[in-house]
Amino acid sequence: MMTSCWSTLPFIFLSSCMVAASPPGCKIRITDRGLEMLKFETQKFVEEELSNITMPEMKGKEGRFQYTITDVKIMELNLTHAELQFVPGVGLLFDVQNSSITLSLQRQILYWLFYDTGNINASAEGVNINTVLNLIRDEDGRLKINNMTCDAKISKMRAKFSGTLGRVYQFMARFLTTGMRFLLNQKICPALDHAALVHVNAMLETIPVRTEVDEYIGIDYSLTTDPVVTARSLDMNFRGMFFELTDQNDTLINQAAEPIIREYDRMVYFALSEFFFDSGMFSYYKAGIFQTDIIHEKMPKDLEMLLKTTYFGTIMMLNPALIDAPISLQITVNSPPKCSVKTSGATVVMTAVVKVMVLPQGRSPVQLSSMTMETKFNAKFSVRGKRLAIHADLRRFKIFSNQSALESLALIPLQAPLKTMLQMSVVPVINKWTKRGVGIPLPDGLDLIEEVVEYHNVSISCETC
């Protein structure tokens, strides 16, 4: 049903403006403009389903004529006057008016002792189909078609016999077309009902609801409420929450604002609250991946020399023999990182404990110092296909000693080298994780292109989003 790409997609990242009891972390809006594009895909889907209708064999007798009609095939559907609309509070309406269907069938006619076979070309005109799909949230939190109402009518049918006796049989067209029109009327709605409740629901089941992101975390994209359908849009509220795979019940409490979309100009809107990103970083923090050791070949030689110079006195007091031992940095994030979104963009604040260690051969590591590192990253978001990706750049960096204010002063010369080390060693590792991205709740066959990313802070999001 949906096999092409949707374009011109704005993504709105909202900051806090009001607190809801259990707000969604993610919201998707499909507008009437998006529905207009979807109409053509729906029309193709309906045409394909109707073309697979099978008609039973028809037998009868009219005066001295005995006939058998077989191999009824739908050759062409011309659903030129089709509309797809929102039905407020219900779902979607697909309406076809004044369209046509072309059929081909084989005849076998016996008149007295004369037996004749041939082809009959028939056409159904004034085809009107009215279907309403009721959309709900199922027990797994997935979008589902709950039921469908359908009404199909064919105004008239025409039949044309081929062969040398074609004109002789034209008088049979009246009762043949009457029977065929009755059968077609009886077949259209069951075919569409099966297509909607089986095929379309099977496609909707491909939308990720609760799935793994990588070996550490997963994401919950279950709907929190039934879809909200108005005359202009279809709004879907998703939980938009990450979780650690080894402890899926220990998740971050959503205290962020509900993402609010107030616009209808584009086809699709995808809004994410700060909770979406905070829950992801909380889950990674719990999984213990926000820690790394800068050691051996990872340690820049000039930085190692600077660290030995800075802590020369400490090393000498501990043991002068340690002066030739390698130096390492143990970096451990000590609290879940926090995301903040404003009109200027998104930032992530992260605090970590950095331990300077000396590694004597054959002995346990010796701690030279412990300091706190405060960092702020700029986060840029992009979407390709079905994946949301993040690219981080180090914006601010600050370190201070956990032991004394005097040592904090001594650490000033380390600020620039440590920042460079993070930019060259740690940030690329972070971006390696995040560039793979996370899937967004779309069915198979539907990708997103030409996105427009917009950032909104408190005042703007409440007034103009």
Phi, psi and omega in degrees: 000321180237106185237354182249181184264148172262137184244175179053067184251112176273140176245128185246121178253117191257148173258183187284133173222336173200156187251129176251161183299313178215073185286154175287153175270347184214140179221139176237133175239127170254122184266177178295334174292318176295324179293327179297319176292320181294337180302317182293323177292321178295319180298317178298319181297314181296317179299319179294318180293318180291329180292343180267004179297133176254134181253140180286163176293139180248128177232147178188178181220133179226102185065234179272359181267133169243133185226153173224127179248125182226174175052049177285120181231139174274116185270325185204140173240133180239080181269067188285330183253075183243142178226140174240121187224159173280141172247104186309131177077358184236293184167239186237145175246126171245118188235126178242128182231142171050048179252185185217157178226131177254132183235159174228138181211159180256140180247149169226116187234133177241120178235109189057241179258007182266125181245132184221141174232158179173189184253148174235126173261127182232156177219137174259127183239158183065043180281121179238124180231127179233115181232141177235124180258127177266118183260134179221176169259123180277182186294339177269001181082022181255146175295134185212146170276116184281313176203171181220134171255141186217142174220121182232135179219142175241123185291313182202161177228149176235149178223141179230124182272140175262169178098174185292333180258020182303317182291329179296324184274356184301332180293339178284346186300326185298307183284333175293313181292329177298315179293319180293320178298320178297315181295317179298317178302325181282341186265329189297307184294316176301324179294317180289324178297316178295320180297317183288309187282340181250299186291311182293318178297326175296322178293319179295334178290347176280351177290127181294128179252306176221107189217161178283141173268313176206199183285355183251316189227163173231179180223144179252112178250027180291146175292138178270339179216170170296151177303144178258116183249123175242182179292343185244345187201164169242115181253133179233126179259120180251151180298318176057051187230132175270159178210153177281135186295327183277348179211076191287345181270344180268093184237164180288138176284133182277105177245011180276173179284152172289132176294127184244130178245122182249356186259158181225011189286327185260175184289312185222140173239139180230108185249137181233135176270171177299331180300324180306312183281321180297320180293327177294314180290327175298318181292318176296321178299315179296326180287349174081022181269351179275055175206145182204156176246126174265106191212152175053242185291341177284339183275116175300137185297321180291327177290320179297321178294320179295320178295319179295322179293317181297319185254026181301315182296319180296318180296317182295323180289326179288305182187112181304335181292343181283353187297334180264358181284151179296154177250142176227159174242124174258114183250121181227118176292127188258003175201154181300132176300157184235133180261142176226133183239128176224177180297334180283347180138189180250140177230152177236124179259130182225134178243135182220156173262128180246121178253129176267118186241145171252138189244082178291141182294128177079006180229167180289148178302148179243127181279128177266326183197160173228129180223161178257134179246124176250125182231152174227128181248141166278135180241125178247133185250146177211159180229132174225125181068251179239018187237136176263122183242155182231137174238126184253142174231133179290124183255309181229151182212135180210137175232148174209155186285145173270001186250318182200155177292328180296319179293328178300322177294323181291340182276352182306316179297342181275347186304303184295313179297321179292323177296316178297320179298318178297317181297325185269332188249316188268313182301317176300326178293317178299314181292334176295324176290313191278338183289338175294331175077179178233140181294149176248155191287083176229147180286165176300141179094352181241118179240164182244136180223166175054050182284153174239117183263128179232143181245138184226135176263193188304306187291317183289318184297323182285335186259324191235351184291000000 
